[in-house]
Amino acid sequence: MTERETKGPSKDQIAERAYEIYQQRGSAHGGDIADWIEAEKQLYSRSFSSAKTEQPQQASSPAESNRSESRENESTSSSGTPELDTARH
């Protein structure tokens, strides 16, 4: 992840988005602060949600982790039934 992604959007990006919001609401004067805040909210939300999707998923609990390890350690015997690899346990 780059430094820009962790810090969020730049002031220029926020200003551009605020201007778009201003135009979308008919270019009415008097809402500049609300437009800026809305632009920040939208851009920070996008920034952090994309950062979350880039992180690898981890097991939700130690029990979940142990179950996945058990599945990885299973092998199939010549009879076709699963056997645990007891060397690691």
Secondary structure, DSSP 8 states (H G I E B T S, - for coil): --HHHHH---HHHHHHHHHHHHHHTTS-TT-HHHHHHHHHHHHHHHHHHHHHHHS----SSHHHHHHHHHHHHEEE-TTS-EEE-GGG-
